[in-house]
Amino acid sequence: MKRFAFLMMLLACISFAHAQDGGYPNKPIRIIAPYPPGGTTDLIARSVGEHLTKAWGQPVIVDNRAGAAGMIGATYVKGQPADGYTLIIGSAALYSVNPHLYKNVQYDPVKDFTPIALVASLPSFFVVEKDLPVTSFQEFVAYARRNPGKISYGSAGTGTAQHILVELLKQQAGIDMIHVPYKGSAPAMQDLIGGQVQAACDFGPSTLPFIAAGKVKVLAVTTAKRSPALPNVPTLAESGVPGFDAATWFAIHGPAGMPPEVVTKLNREIVKALSEPEVKARFEKLGVEPTGSTSRQLLDTQVRDSVKWAQVIKNANITVE
């Protein structure tokens, strides 16, 4: 009799929990990737989506809605029902940079979205041309100060992560470098190899092959901790720029006003996905590191970075059309 009562109580608890989240999910889920297929954001979304599909038995579809630096996808998601069936994966730029860089952004990064979880972090590496007479970032700073106006750095374009990251570094390290914008990372790296520019700071997928081939010299990583990809390379914080921490993060949000129980269920399963060997192996190939967070931690990260990048953009007078 006692066992029967216990089982009935357990069943009631399960039924209550099921009712609380409305049986979520009971239909397919879409993750909007606001960038083209095949890119880092898209592939991260597909890795997480496959785990959710297996865990819940409902299809998780990645829907690419690219354009306007991700803002087309973000504006679309903002207007969708807040029921957990339309989500968005975006990089730090979508929430913490674009609103300060572009005019007429059609979304509020805090008011229009529900933060769910940080998913991954992508470190950048500060690299210089291989014949530059420096072997550390401290030596580079000294060299730049001895040669004012003679050091140039390449980026993937005005207003890109590669651009504003170096502007932050310039401000914190107290050095001056001339910005040379390119149409993407590939031509910037080729000109660095050729000696047309002396420095660059770019993501692992863009820099690691050239570092391994000895075509460029790596001086530091931009994250607070050393990168597993190059554990012997010091951080910028270790290299004379105290507190420097600038990684591009990727996170999943939903429209504003999502039910807390749905957010909790999504968060738990997404964080669980990040510990799966298959997901970790895919991330490693992409050059990204799994992170995970609570909803609140994501919001705090987003707001903190927004304040930081707003100041950098203002100080450097960065404008884009």
Secondary structure, DSSP 4 states (H G I P E B T S, - for coil): -HHHHHHHHHHHHHHHHHHHTTTS-SS-EEEEE-S-TTSHHHHHHHHHHHHHHHHHSS-EEEEE---GGGHHHHHHHHTS-SSSSEEEEEEHIIIIIHHHHSSS-SS-TTTTEEEEEEEEEE-EEEEEETTSS-SSHHHHHHHHHHSTT--EEEESSTTSHHHHHHHHHHHHHT---EEEE-SSHHHHHHHHHHTSSSEEEEEHHHHHHHHHTTSEEEEEESSSS--TTSTTSPBTGGGT-TT----EEEEEEEETT--HHHHHHHHHHHHHHTTSHHHHHHHHHHT-EE----HHHHHHHHHHHHHHHHHHHHHHT----
